[in-house]
Amino acid sequence: MLRIITVYDWITVDTGRTAIETIINEILTFSEINPELAVHITTVFRWIFMVLAAYILLISIVSLLTTRATPEIWGYYMVEDGGGYPITHWENVIGRSKSTDIRIPLRTISNNHALLVRRSEDKWMIKDLGSGSGTKVNGFSLDPDKRYVINPGDLIEMGGTRATITPPSVEETRNNRYMRRLDREPVAPWKILIAITAFQMMTIVQLVLSMGTEITASALISIVILSAVMWAYVMIFNAMGRRGFEMEMIAFFLSTINLAVTASSDPGSVLKELIAILLGLALMIFMCVYMRDITRLRKIKPVLIGLSVIALIINLVFGTAKYGATNWIKIGESGSIQPSELVKLAFILIGAGTLEELYEKRNTIVYAAFSFFCLACLALMSDFGTALIFFATYLVVSFLRSGDFSRFILTGVGAGAMGLIVLKFKPYIASRFDAWGHVWEAEFMDDLGYQQTRTMSFGAGGGLLGLGAGNGSLKYVGASNTDLVFGFVMEEWGFVIAVLAVLCIATLSVFAVMHIVAGRSTIYTILACSAATMFLVQTMLNVFGAIDLFPLTGVTFPFVSTGGTSLMTSWAMLAYFKAADMRRNASLAVRKEE
C-alpha cells in the first residue's frame, strides 16, 4: 500500500496537482469577484444534484428489479407411472416434504430422501440422505456416507418407485436458449455513466466554492481518478461481452458521496478512501472470477476459518479502543485497520454451502462453533454493533441451511439472554441503552445523546436539497462521517439523496431474494442473502441509531461512511450479489454464454 501511495503522489505532483490547483484558484477568484452569482450557482447545483441522483439511482434500481433470469430446465426426473418432474436447479432434494425440489408424495419416501446434483457435461451425482428405505442405482444400494455419479438412463429406485433421469429434448434446449435471449437486457450503462460523471465534476466545483483553500488538490484529484476508473471498468468489461453494471453504478455513486463527505470533513483522508475503493474493486473482480468454481470455494473454507481466528485474536491482543470498542489495529502513526470488517467476508463464505454440505452435520457444527467464537471476540472488544450484524447474519444462514424456523426462534431467544449478560458486564454498552429514546431529555442531551441530537438538528436543517457539499456543520461533531453519516448526507446533500442511498441498499437485498429461483446452487443463494442481511442490518443500525430509533451502536453505512476497511469490504461483498445474478452475460461471477 505504501508503494501505491508513493506512486500516486508522484503522479499527482507531476501531472495533476498543478492543474487542479489552477482550477481551484480560478473558481475562488470568480467567487470573490461575483459572490452573488456564486451563491446562485450553488443553489442551482443543489437542484441538479437531486435530479441527477434520482436519475442515476432510480434507473439502476428499476433495471435491477425488472430484469429477471429465466429458469432453465436441465432435465426430467421420470418416475414410472408417475409422470415427469422438471429439474430446474443444479442441486435438488428428492423427498416427500413440501419443501423438496422434486416432491414424490408417497409414504414410502422419506421427507428428504436423496440429493440429486447436476455436474458438467450432463452428468449427475446422487446421494442418499439417510432415508428409511434406502436408494438404489441399477440395483446397487447406495451408502449414505458416499456420493455416486450417475448418467441419464440409469435406473434409480427409492421407496418402491423406479425412475430415470432424461435430458431435455433438442427442441426444448433450443427453446431454453431462445427464451434466455428474449430476457429483458439490463439497462445500458452509458447514460448513467455520463450522469455520474456530471455529478462528480459538479461536486468538485461545489467543494471549491464551499471550502475554498481548505479543500486539497489531492482530494479533488481523487474524485477525478474515481471517475476515470469507473469509465475504464465499464468499457473493459463491456468489450468482453458483459452487460449488467447496475450494482457497480450504485456502488460508484455511493462511493462518490463517500469521497465528498470525506473531503468536507477530513480532506487529508480522501486519498486513503480512494485507495480503499480501488482495492475493494480489485478484490471484487478477483472474487467473482474465483467463485465460478464451486470446488475452489469448498477447499478455501478451512483456510478462511484459520485466518479469521488469527485476525480476531490479534485484534484482541493488539487492538486499540476507539469510541468505546477495541476493534482497531494501528498501522504506523496514522494508519489503522479493522479486522472484523474483513472477517465479514469470510463469515459469509464459511456459512454458505452446497446442498451436499448442508446435509452434513459436521459442517453445521463447525460453522456454529466459528460463529460463537466470532461473537465472543466481538463481545470482548465491546463491538456491540458488529456483533449484532454477525448474529443477524448467522440467524439467516442457519435458517437457509436447515429450513427449521423453530431452531431460528430458539437461537434468537438464546442470543437475547446472552445479550442481557453482556449488557450487565459491559457498562459502556448498557449506557447506550439508557439514553435510547431519551436523547432530548436534559439528562442526556449534552452527554450520551449529544451525537444524536446534533445529527437530527443539523440533518433536518438540510431540507430536501441540502446545504451543499462542504457547507454543513455536523462535520464538527465526533464520528459525523462514520456512525452519523446519514445525518451528514441529509445536511449537505438533502433528504432526497439520503433516502435514495438507503433505497440502494434495500434494492440489492431485494434483488438477491428475487434471484433465488434461478440460482445455480445453494452456495450462491446463501452468499447473496447473507450479504444482503449484513448490508440491511448495518444500514438500519447506522440510520436508526443516528436518529435515536435504535441505540447508537457505532457501525458504518455501506459505501458511504468514511473508513478504508469498511469501504473496501463493501466493494468486495458486492461479489456475493454478483454471484446470484443469473441474467444472461450480466455477471462476472458466471461464465459468459455464447
N, C-alpha and C positions, 0 to 999 in steps of 0.2 A: 504494500500500500504506500509506503514511503517513496518508493521509486515512481509510482503513479503520480503522486502529488508533485514530486520534483519535476517530472516531465511536463505535467500540466502547467506548473508555474512558469517553466521555461517557455512553453508555447505562448501563454497569455502575455508574458512580458514582451516577447519579441514580435508578436503578430497582432494581438487583440487588445491589449491593455490601453495602448496609446489611442487607438480608435475609439474605444469605449469612453475613455476619459474626455476625449474631444466632444463626443456626443453629449456627455453629462454637462460639460461646460456650456455647450450651445443651448441646451434646454434650460439651464439655470439662467443664462443671460437673457433668453427670451422671456422667462418667468419674471425676472426683475424688471424688464422693460415694459412688459404687458401683464401686470399682476391680475387684473380683472379677467383678461382673456384666458389666462392660465386656470383660473377658478372655473370658468365656463367649460373649458376643455375637460377638466376633471369631472364635472357634472355630467357632461355628455358621455365620457368614458364609462361612468358608473352604469348608465343605461345600456350601453353597448356590451359591457361585461356581462350583465344579466341576460341579455338576448343571446350572446354567443354561448354562454354556459348552458342555457336552456336548450339551444340548438344542438350543441355537441353531445350533451348527456342524454337528452330525450331521443335523439336519433339512434344513438348507440343502444340505449335501453330498449326501445321498441324493436330494433333489429334482433337483439338477443332473445327477446321474449316471444317473437313471432316466427322465427325461423327454427324449425324442428327437423330432427333427423328421422327419416322413415325407417321403422324397424324392419329388418330383413329376415326372411325365413331361410335357415341354414339346413333344414332337412325336416323329416317327419318321423315320429315315433309311432310305428304302425302296429297296433295290437290286433291279434286275431279275433274276429267277431266283435271288435270294439272300436273300429274306426281308426283314424289317424290324428295324431296330436302335433300341430306345427311346433317346431323348435325355433324360437326367436332369440335365444340368448346363447352365449358361448358356454355358460355354466347353468345347469338345470338340475333341480331336485325332483325326483320322481317319488310320488307317495300318495297317501290318502288325504292328507291335510289340505285345507283350502288355501294354505299359504304356499303350496308347492307350485313349481312351474309346469309340471306335467302331472295333472291330478287324475288318478285312477280310483274312483270311489268304490272300492271293494274291501270287505273286512279282512281279507287275507293279505292285503297290502298294508305295510306299516305306515305310520304318519309321514315319516321321512325315510323312505325305503332305500333309495340308491341315488348316487350322484352321477350325472352324465355331463361330460365336458368336451367341447369341440376342440380339436387340435388342428394343426396345419394340414394342408393337403386333404381335406375332407375325411380325416381320421378322427376317431373319438376315443375318449378314456372313460371307463366306468368304474365305480367303486361302491361296494355295499356299505351302508351306513349302520351296520349292526342291526339289521332288520330281524324280525322274529322268524320268518320263513326262509330267509336267505335269498341269494341271487345266483343264477347260473348263466354261463355263456357257452353255447354249443355243448351243453351237458356238463361243463366243468363248474364246480362250486367255487365261488369267489371268497377269498379270505378278506374279512372286513378291514384288516390292517394293511392291505395292499391295493394298488390300483392296476387296472388292466387296460391295454389298448385293444380296441375292437374296430371292425370295419363295417361299413354298410352291408347289410345282408346277414350278419351274424345273428344267431338265434339267442334272444335274451329271455330268460324265464324268471319270474318272481311272483309269489303268491298265487300260483296256479295259472298265471297268464303267460302267453307266448307272444313275443314282439320282435320286430326288427327295425333297424334304422334305415331309411331310404333317403337318398339325396333328392333335392328338388329337381324337377324336370328342366331340360334345357330351356324350354319356353318360359318357365317360371323364373329361372335365373336371369334370363334376358329382361323379363318384366321387372324384376327387382332392381336391376341396374338402370332400367329406363325410369322407374319411379324415383330412384335416387337423383337422377339428373333433373327431374322435374321439381325437386325440392326448391323452395324459395332460396335464392342466393343471399348470403349475408350482404349487408349494405356495403357499397364501395367506400373505401376509406378516404378518398382524395378530398372531398368537400369537408369532411371532419378535420382532416389534417390542416387544411387551409384555415379553418375556423380556429383551431387550437393555436396555430402559429400566429394568427392575428391577435388572439388573446395574450399570448406570450409577449409579443412586441409591444402591445399597449401596456402590459404590466410593467415593462421596463420604463416606459415613459412616465407612467403613474408613480412608480417608486422614486424616480428622479425628482419629479415635481413636488412630491410629498416630503422626501427626506433630504433633498439637496446634497450637501457634501458628506452627510452621514452614510450614504449608500456607497459601497465599494465597487470598484470596477470588476473585481473577481466575482462578486455576487451577480452582477448583470451578465457577465460572460457565461456564467453557469447556466443561466436561462437560455442563452443563445445556443450553447452546446447541447442542452437537452432537446431543443427544437431540431437541431441537426441530426442527433441520434435517432429521434422519433421518425424523421423522414427516411433516414438510411435503413432503419429496421423494416419499415413497411415496404420500401422499394425492393430491398433484397429478397424478402420472403414472398412478396407478390410475384417477383420474377421467377421464383421457384415453384409457383403454382398454388400458393396459399391464398385463401380468400377471407377468412374470418379474423378481423382485427378489433372487434368492438371492445373486448376485455382490455386489450392493450391501450386503446384510445381512452377508456375510462381511467386507467392507471396513469397514463401520461398527463391527462388533465389534472387529476388529483395531485400528481407529483409537482405540477406547475404551481398549484396552490401551496404546496409544501415549501417550495423554494421562495415563493413570495412571502409567506408567513415568516420563514426563517430570515429572509432579507430584512423584513421590517423589525423583527425582534432581536436578531443577532447576526448582522451581516457577515461577520467573520466565519460563521459556521456553514455558509451556503455551499462552499466548495466540498465540505465533508458530506453534505446531503447529496450533492451531485454524484460523488464517487459511490455512495451507498446505492443510488439508483442504478448506476452503470453495473455495479457488482451484482445487484439483485436481478437486473435484466439478463446478464450473462448466466447467472445461476438458473434462472427460469428456463432459458433456452436449453441449457445442459440437462436439466431435469426432465423437460419434455421429451428430448431425444432418448434419454436413459430409460424412461418409463414405457417406451414402446415394447420392451421385452419384459413380460411378467416374471420370467425366471430370474432375471437380474434383481428385480425388486425383492423377491423372496430371499435371495442369497445375501443381500446387503443388510437385512434387518438385524442380525446379531452384531454387526459392526456398529450400526447406529445406536443400539442399546448401550454398548460399551462406551462409545464416545459421549453419549448423553450423560451417563452416570459419572464419567470423569469430569465433564464440564460442570455439572452441578456440584460435585464435591469440591472442585477448585473454587467455585463461586462461594461455597460455604466457608472455605478456609481463608481465601484471599479477598473476598468481596468487601466493598465499601458501602456505607449507608448513604442513601440519597432519598429525601422526602420520607424517611422512616423505614424504607425497605433496603435490605442489604443485598441487592441484586445486580450490582455493577462491579466490574473489574477494571481498574485503571490501567491504561497503556501509555507510558510516558507521562508528561506533565499535564497535557490537556486532553489526551485521548481516553476513551473508555469503550467497553463492550458489555452487552447484556446477554449472558449465555442462555438464559431462559427463553429469549426470543428465538434463538437458533434451535433450541430443543423442541420448540413447537413443530418445526418441520419434521423432525424425527418422530415425535409423539404421534403425529397423524399417520405417517407411513408404517410405523410399527403396529398400530392398531388396525390398519386395513389388511385385507387378506382375500385370497380366492375362496370359493365355497369349500373347497377341499380343506383349506387351512382352518376355516371357521368351525368345521365339524371335528377338529382335533382338540381335545381338552387341554393338551399340553400348551398349545398356542394361547388359549384363553387365560390359563394360569400365568404364563409368562407376561402377557400384556397387563393383567390385573396387578401383578407384583411390580412391574415397571411403573405403572400409573401411581400406585401407592407411594413408591419411592419418590417420584417427581413431586407429588402433592406434599409429602413430608418435608422435602427440601425447601419448597416454596413457603411452607408454614414457618420453618426455622428462619427463613430470610425475611419473614413478615411481609411477603409479597402477596397480600390477600387478593388483589385484583387478578393477577396472573393465575393464582390458584383456582379462582372461580372459573376462569376461561378454560383451564385444563380439565377441571372437573366436569363442566358442561359438555365438553368435547368427549370426555370419557363416557358419559351417560349415552350420548348419541351413538358413539361407536359400539358400545356394549349392546344397545338395542338393535342396531343394524346387524351385528354379529349373531345375535341369538333370536331376535324377534319376540323376546319374552318381556311383555310390558310389566308383569308383576316384579320381575327382577329389577327393572328400571325404577319402580317405585321404592322397593326395599333399599336399593343402593342410595337413592336420594335421601331417604329418611336417615340412613346410617351416616351419610355425609353431613346432614344437618346437625346431628348430635356431635360429630367431630368438630364442626364449625363452632358450636357453643363452647366446647372445651378450649379451642384455640382463642376465642374471644376472652375467656377467663384469664388465660396466661399471657395474653398479648394486649396490654393496656392501650398501646398506640392504636391498634385496630379497633378496639372497643370504643375509643373516644370518637372515632369517625361515626359510629352508630349513634352515639349520644347526641351528636349535632344533626343527624339526619332528620330532615323535616322541620328543623327549628333554627335554621341559619339566620333568619331575620330577627330572632329574639335578641335582646340586648346582651344576654349572656354569651352568645356565640358570634354575633355579627362581626366583631373585630378580632376574633380569635379563631376558633375552629371553623367558623363559617365565613371567614374573610374572603377566601378564594371564590366560593360560590356566589356570595352576594355581589362581588365586583364583576364576576362573569355575567350574571344576569343583568346587572345595571348597564354595563358597557355594551353587552350584546344587544340589549333592547334599544340602545341608543343608535345602533347601526341602521335600524329600519329595514325596509325591503331591499334597498340598493347598497347599503353600507356607506361608510365614510370615505372609502378609497384606500387602496393598499398603502400602508405606511402612516396613515392618519389616526390610527387607533390609540387608545390609552391603556387597554388591557395588557399590552405587551410589557408594562412596567410591574405587573403582578407576577409573583413566582409561579413557574410551571404553566404560564399562559400559552406557550406554543407547543405544549405536550398534553398534559392532563386536561387543560381548559381550552384546547384549540377550537372546539365547536363555537364557544363564545367569541374567540378571536376572529374566526371566519365570519360570524354574524356581524361583528362590529365593523370590520374593514371591507368585507365583501358582500354583506347583506344576508337577510334571512332566506331569500330565494336560493342563492348559491349554497348556503349551508344545508338546507333541506335537500337540495339536489345531490349533494355529496353523500348524504345518508341514503338516499334512494339508490345510488350507485351500488353501495354495499349490499343493500337488500336485493337488488336485481341479480347480482352474481349468485346470491343464495337461492333465489327462485329458479334461476337457470339451472343450477346444479340439481335441484329436485325434479325439474321438468324432464331432464335428460336421463333419468334413471331407467325409463322404459327401454331406451335404445342402447343402454350401457353394454359394453363388451364383456365386462367382468365385474364381480362384486368389489374387487380391489379398487377399481377406478370409481365406482359409485361411492364407496366409503371414503375414499380420498376427497372427493368433491364435497360430499355432505359434511365431512369433518372440518374441512377448510371453511365452508360456509358457516358452520357453527361458531368457529373461532372468530371469524370476521364479525358476525352478527352480535355475539355476546360482547366482544371487545368494543364495538361501536356503541352498543347500548350502555355499557358501563361508563364509557367516556362521555357520551352525550347526556345521559340521565344523571350521571354523577356531577357534571358541571352545573346542572340546573336544579340540583337537590331533589330529584325524583328517586335517585339511588344514593347510597353513601358514596362519597368520593373515594375511589379505590386506586387511583393513580395508574391507569392504563392509557395507552395511546389510541388515537384514531387511525385505522389503517391508511397508509399512503400520505395522510395529511399532517400528522403530528411530526414535529422535529425530533430526530433521533435516528442515527445512522443504522443501528442494528434492527430496529423496528421497521424502518423503511425498506431495508434490504430483504428482510423476511417477508414483508407484504408482497413484494415483487416476486420472490421465489415461490410463495404459496399460490400465486396465480397459475403455476404449472398444474396444480391439482384440479383447478377449474378447467383448464385446457384439456386435461386427460378425460374429462367427461363430455367434451364437445364432440359429438359424433356426426356433425354436419359434414357434408362431403368436402374434403380438402380444406377444412376450416382450421384444424388444429395441428400444431407442431407435434403433439404427442401421439398422433395417429399417422400411420404410413400413408403416403399420398396414393390416391386412386388414379388409375389411368383412364 
